[in-house]
């Protein structure tokens, strides 16, 4: 029997590539009766680190919910004198009987780090690490990471449906991914016209509320910066330029460009005290109605800010409603 050398080589090469891209288990954490698996995929010179979170006492098939966080360079898990904890403003325990969650770590940011090694906001402050992070903090790179995870998990026999929730910068990534295998998407606290529009709206609100005409000059500077960044294709290998390049990747084209083309059922939710997001998205809601786009659903949260906090007038402190928002979002995702 003749052996086709090229066929054998092709099969071996395919096996090798799949091995290189295989999911790798790094560490297992047990936090609040949930299992947190630190896993990774290797892509070229970079590594995608992420948490797979589930209640491993259940063996039934579940839905996969991928949560895409905002832009803060924070680890996913930290630790203090009371033990390890998830650095997220919500608790996933009540949702894990029917779902498996994935949260992707920021590029080059440690998935776990003790709080003593972070700044006061639980963020990375090492300049070298932040430089490497900013180099990869682009819409194109983050989109690629999510697409790889979606592709891998779409063949996982434990999974029924795949849903994606993106908050802030993560919402822009959610709108940019390949949606072929996604059942529904939720986009939270995202100005649909982009970050410059968000800044301009915030400044206009400040100008009116403070009755300060000088703030109008800041608005004009935003327009100048917008035009300059749009035409800038020469970024140096410095932190400031990498930051600008990252900003540009999330600005051109605007998220609304993807919104117009998207056919997947999508929830757009935001707080009405998130000034830079609320005013624009209210207008975009009318625009989508005018375009007869029936796959979009809007939900607003009265007086909540960008991170779903609300000022308590009695205590003068902020009450957080992230848990309620997440619960509402998951109910919408599962609604047939």
ROKEKE-647617 format. One record per residue (C-alpha): z, y, x. Coordinates in steps of 0.001 Angstrom, whole numbers, padded with zeros to 6 digits, always signed. Layout:
N
ZYX;...
//
This chain:
336
+000000+000000+000000;-001041+003386+001380;+001580+006099+001620;+000478+009653+000971;+002226+011561+003766;+001737+014938+002088;+003284+013725-001166;+006290+012349+000693;+006631+015609+002617;+006412+017625-000625;+009141+015566-002280;+011425+015867+000757;+010783+019610+000942;+011600+019979-002776;+014855+018031-002287;+015747+020204+000707;+015143+023446-001183;+017226+022261-004125;+019990+021244-001751;+019975+024678-000111;+020153+026322-003533;+022763+023894-004827;+025909+025165-006414;+028832+025097-004005;+032482+024951-005070;+034550+027212-002817;+037998+027184-004411;+039814+026377-007641;+042362+028743-009200;+044708+028002-012106;+045682+031223-013893;+047301+031455-017329;+046313+027882-018301;+042650+028517-017452;+040583+027036-014638;+038798+029571-012430;+036195+027934-010197;+034922+030054-007323;+031330+028888-006876;+028374+030157-004899;+024609+029949-004480;+022887+030676-001188;+019728+032814-001435;+017999+033570+001863;+020586+035423+003977;+022858+036365+001087;+025358+034488-001041;+025988+034855-004773;+029695+034360-005417;+030935+033966-008968;+033708+032628-011153;+033152+029898-013705;+036020+030112-016174;+036883+027493-018762;+039584+025537-020486;+038920+022212-018793;+040917+020240-021368;+037887+020311-023666;+034844+018116-023010;+032594+019332-025847;+029431+021323-025237;+030015+025068-025102;+028160+028341-025016;+027849+030190-021727;+028774+033888-021660;+027835+035802-018517;+029814+039018-018083;+028264+041684-015856;+030803+044242-014683;+030410+047896-013747;+029906+049373-010287;+033467+049416-008887;+033724+047441-005603;+036712+045354-006683;+037428+041638-006233;+037575+039449-009327;+040973+037947-008537;+043962+039611-006907;+047614+038747-006384;+051009+040439-006409;+054616+039227-006364;+054132+037643-009814;+051141+035565-008747;+047368+035663-009059;+045558+037477-011870;+042041+038260-013055;+041087+041861-012285;+039519+042425-015674;+040837+044538-018590;+040873+041577-020972;+042219+038056-021386;+039710+035229-021795;+042168+032527-022863;+041538+032788-026611;+037762+032470-026140;+037574+029477-023786;+037838+026665-026334;+034220+027273-027319;+032830+029112-024297;+032413+028933-020551;+032469+032334-018853;+030775+033441-015672;+031675+036662-013874;+029623+037514-010786;+031365+039036-007781;+029996+042192-006193;+027723+041578-003181;+029757+041362+000045;+033012+042096-001840;+035582+039297-001542;+036035+037400-004779;+039784+037183-004063;+041941+039715-002218;+045660+040475-002271;+046491+043821-003847;+048099+045025-000595;+044669+044868+001057;+043052+047063-001618;+043342+050753-002419;+045431+052158-005273;+042608+051419-007752;+042346+047759-006645;+039067+048539-004874;+037769+047631-001440;+038222+050433+001101;+036889+048839+004290;+033963+051042+005408;+031915+048196+006920;+032278+046071+003782;+031413+049030+001529;+028319+049745+003636;+027099+046147+003257;+027931+046233-000449;+025978+049427-001068;+022943+048000+000707;+022775+045244-001932;+024006+047245-004921;+020543+047785-006378;+019135+046932-009781;+016564+044618-008198;+019089+042605-006193;+021670+042302-008976;+018945+041308-011441;+017795+038576-009074;+021336+037219-008821;+021720+036981-012596;+018277+035413-013038;+019132+032691-010510;+022409+031863-012270;+020711+031803-015682;+018009+029475-014389;+020537+027093-012832;+022818+026962-015867;+019941+026578-018315;+019684+022976-017032;+023437+022365-017297;+024043+019720-019971;+027416+021252-020853;+025730+024398-022172;+024399+025141-025670;+023350+028809-025692;+023434+031506-023016;+024641+035023-023837;+024963+038069-021583;+027445+040953-021869;+026999+043934-019553;+029370+046888-019221;+028303+050222-017691;+026132+049409-014647;+026245+045771-015740;+024586+046788-019008;+021618+048189-017084;+021330+044891-015235;+021548+042979-018537;+018575+044900-019929;+016529+044192-016786;+016975+040411-016492;+014539+037726-017582;+015550+037159-021206;+013481+034049-021916;+016516+031732-021893;+018977+034262-023367;+019923+034074-027037;+021582+037504-027353;+022636+040456-025194;+025433+043005-025546;+025216+046331-023716;+028497+048266-023555;+029095+051887-022472;+025572+052540-021205;+023638+055794-021596;+020215+054470-022576;+018391+057341-020869;+020166+056936-017543;+022876+058329-015317;+021396+061812-014927;+021286+062239-018685;+024910+061063-018774;+025927+063684-016190;+024005+066457-017944;+025547+065642-021325;+029046+065624-019819;+028418+069008-018207;+027034+070530-021409;+030074+069318-023323;+032343+070815-020658;+030418+074101-020804;+030827+074346-024581;+034434+073131-024795;+035587+075450-021996;+033229+078264-023001;+032274+078541-019337;+028689+079698-018812;+028875+079030-015045;+028756+075285-015717;+025141+075779-016776;+024339+076226-013078;+025614+072704-012423;+023252+071396-015097;+020289+073024-013363;+021359+071396-010092;+021258+068012-011845;+017613+068583-012762;+016818+069568-009171;+018570+066420-007902;+016661+064318-010423;+013276+065569-009203;+014279+065237-005554;+015494+061659-005982;+012419+060665-007987;+010152+061725-005128;+012339+060365-002332;+011063+057094-000847;+012442+057560+002657;+016036+056362+002788;+017862+056057+006107;+020296+053298+007005;+023368+055421+006273;+025977+054979+003556;+024943+058201+001794;+021266+057257+001757;+022009+053697+000664;+024083+055168-002163;+021137+057359-003197;+018767+054405-003018;+021136+052407-005219;+021359+055301-007679;+017578+055579-007786;+017150+051889-008536;+019265+052305-011679;+017500+055543-012684;+013748+054946-012420;+012602+053708-014805;+015349+054451-017324;+017108+051700-019251;+015275+052904-022356;+012043+051740-020739;+013381+048169-020967;+014836+048847-024414;+011361+049612-025773;+009931+046309-024491;+012905+044077-025273;+012574+041589-028156;+015935+039819-027740;+018680+040598-030262;+020818+043246-028574;+024116+044922-029410;+024655+048463-028120;+028327+049455-028309;+030193+052502-027018;+033196+054723-027620;+032737+058129-029227;+034950+059713-026558;+032530+058507-023897;+030752+061860-024135;+027958+061194-021656;+027027+058003-023488;+027824+058701-027147;+025682+061795-027805;+022572+060309-026193;+022883+056877-027776;+023331+058362-031249;+019927+060010-030760;+018416+056827-029311;+019609+054949-032376;+017458+057244-034511;+014564+056761-032098;+014779+052969-032383;+014930+053225-036171;+011822+055409-036087;+010093+052767-033953;+011151+050097-036485;+012915+048087-033755;+014887+045586-035828;+016429+043608-032951;+018983+046327-032102;+022466+046627-033542;+024817+049532-032872;+028600+049649-032977;+030731+052677-032144;+034454+052822-031443;+036041+056042-032647;+037748+058106-029927;+037527+055390-027251;+036321+056357-023774;+034014+054661-021258;+036527+051881-020570;+037645+051658-024205;+040880+053580-023729;+042302+055876-026407;+044796+058657-025857;+048078+057973-027641;+049158+061396-028904;+052798+060332-029198;+053293+058881-025726;+050530+060928-024031;+049425+057697-022361;+046264+055658-022860;+046105+052548-025021;+043432+050041-024034;+041201+048341-026620;+039037+046200-024330;+040382+042985-025876;+039335+044140-029350;+035891+045194-028111;+035346+041858-026370;+036455+039965-029484;+034062+041970-031688;+031247+041445-029192;+031686+037680-029032;+031842+037472-032846;+028506+039347-032962;+026959+037127-030286;+027848+033974-032221;+026718+035322-035586;+023543+033544-036709;
//
